[in-house]
Amino acid sequence: MTRRNQQTFISWRFLFLFVTTLLLNTFPVSHQIRNDVDKSTFEGSPSVTPYEDKTDERVVFEGCGGVASSSHIPVQLIIQHGYVIIDNGIVQITLSKPEGHVIGISYNGLDNVLETKNNPDNRGYWDLNFDEPRKKKESKHEDYDRIKGTKFRVITEDENQVELSFLRSWDPSMQGKYVPMNIDKRFVMLRGCSGFYSYGIYERLEGWPSSNLTETRIAFKLSNDKFNYMAVSDARQRLMPTQQDRESGHPLAYPEAVRLTNPTNPLFKGEVDDKYQYSCENKDNRVHGWISSDHSVGFWIITPSDEFRTGGPLKQDLTSHVGPTALAMFVSTHYAGETLELRFAEGEPWKKVFGPVLIYLNSAASLDGKLNNPYQELWEDAKHQMIVEVENWPYNFPASEDYLKSDQRGAVSGKLVVHNSSAYVGLAPLGNAGSWQNETKGYQFWTNADANGTFSIRNVRKGDYNLFAWVPGFIGDYRYNVNLTILPGSDINLGILIFDPPRDGPTIWEIGYPDRSAEEFFVPNPDPRYINRLYVDHRIDREGKILSSVDKFRQYGLWKRYAEMYPHEDLVYTIGLNDYSKDWFYAQVPRRIGAKEFKKTTWKIKFNLVNVDETGTYTLWVALASATYAELQVRINNENDHVPHFTTHMIGRDNAVARHGIHGLYSLFHVDVSNSRLVQGQNTIFLTQARNNSAFRAIMYDYIRLEGPSVLYI
């Protein structure tokens, strides 16, 4: 296809595209939906439940999933001064040149689904936050950078595919202004695809100065007048307030949380809106987005792989939120803190590919025309498209040699013996057991073992890895003690692997369930003045199954309920009498005793010992699901001991309480308890959260277990 800039040619091309698009929308191409999707890939992830076809046939644009479709018109590329247009007859996108901002997306009769009241560089864009270690010592300031390309290139251009590059190269004159990285933003449109792809290549060269990358993502600001319904999972979707509602609302304890006092829709009056109420774990964050009620059009971010995200499968991050805004998050410190910054030493080289992700658009009118619930149909269709994308990962269309195709990848398989069917098994860069949750610079690949412990991890990029695992129901982390080198085409079978979870002796008592979350503990009802009705109302699917109210922990202000429940004395838990699901508060927070004054809290665990074994040492295991600038102190049978029996010192920066999370980063502590500290009869363990200068200095427990001295069997 030849590029031309003559105005007459452009006019005829637009006329051709308009007529063709009209015909396609009038006489849509349809085919039977695929029913051979491997649904086991998504077991245990309610937000990605595979689509079950409810109709005989529907429209599915064959060009998505990384495969161009010859049944649609060729992809057209139009280059003008200051902007470039890619059009495949279904979707048309306009990008600024050479900056590479998405300034327009046209679909299904809508001239632009993005917010045209925003400046052109504030509609669809890649951005990042960074700092220089030297500056960070002087202040906690971070620099924000909306990434602007300085060099535009056409990478691929034919009738089936257009791929564009918007590159910004770094040089020493930019030090202090931009992060020292070359950043190549790529946009790809395929023939017949109802959307487009984007990926980025970030690179540091040897000799470049030190820097920290704290966040990078793709953001889309959708039309405020059009998009009003948001979906993050089967249970978490609803009509949403507007940005104007937030701006006129009452600010709460931090800027992200606002109480809606005069919303345009009176149904939202009195509710709390906070973007962190819609966060999601990486393993479940496959598809989310927005729907326009008036136009029955959906806009979706589909992320088919977690390999390029930081922090592993349990890392939580933002999805979509009021704006309306839709995000593809790649790097962030949310729910983790500074430990998940990408920290580069002086001269350290590095390269990583983020994405591709699919920006997918669909229309209820193009599905079957007999819809009782367009929200549900658009959501189900987006989920189905997500499954198609996952099945086609890794894609074969990206032109960059840094993106490795399937024939350039390897595989690892084996059998992990732990007598549990839900083991998480993954490959991550070399590190100690559990280091995967703090890993940022490399790639990770995870799967779930089956009922027999058998696992297979496919499409692994070449490189050196450790095999890690953790198993719900058991404390601790597994790490295979041999480094694995993955080469193109390699297929490594590790055979049977034995995971011996940490244990020193027989269990005397336990509190909680070891799953790296505090969700099994007591989560109070919110203050009625500060609710989000999404987490109050029961949502029911087509088959009558209740989908929620789950995630009650996402309500605002739950930390305040502790002082209301325990106004004078702290929590006391008696083994054999109390039930942790009813009597163990989900977070150990300071008690508020004044407007800005807090008191440290000490929880008591009371238990009886018929006798004390004087031949050995007892063990207290404390697994934490979260910690935020906290210090856990343990005392045995004497609350007034000046020096605690054990202390973690200050730990954690994940801020999970304020961010409506039920966990942050996992940590496990082993506490030896001398038999001389215990007595026959009643004993008490005192757990003190000693940091108290903020409401959010807190810990969440995952699991606590007291073991007796080890028993030697002969």
Secondary structure, 3 states (H helix, E strand, C coil): CCCCCCHHHHHHHHHHHHHHHHHHHHCCCCECCCCCCCHHHHCCCHHHCCCCCCCCCECCCCCCCCCCCCCCCCCEEEEECCEEEEECCCEEEEEECCCCCEEEEEECCECCCECCCCCHHHCEEEEEEEECHHHHHHCCCCEEEECCCCEEEEEEECCCEEEEEEEECCCHHHCCCCCCCEEEEEEEEECCCCEEEEEEEEEECCCCCCEEEEEEEEEEEECCCCCCEEECCCCCEEECCCHHHHHCCEECCCCCCEECCCCCCHHHCCEEECHHHHCEEHHHCCEEEEEECCCCEEEEEECCCCCCCCCCCCCEECCEECCCEEEEEEECCCCCCHHHCEEECCCCCEEEEEEEEEEEEEEHHHCCCCCCCHHHHHHHHHHHHHHHHHHCCCCCCCCCCCCCCHHHEEEEEEEEECCCCCCEEEEECCCCCCHHHHCCCCCCEEEECCCCCEEEEEEEECEEEEEEEECCCCCCCEECCCCEEECCCCEEEEEEEECCCCCCCCEEEEEECCCCCCCCCECCCCCCCCECHHHCCCEECCCCCEEECCCHHHCCCHHHHHHHHCCCCCCEEECCCCCHHHHCECCECCEECCCCCEECEEEEEEEEECCCCCCCCEEEEEEEEEEEEECEEEEECCCCCCCCCEECCCEEECCCCCCCCCCCCCEEEEEEECHHHCCCEEEEEEEEECCCCCCCCEEEEEEEEEECCCCCCC
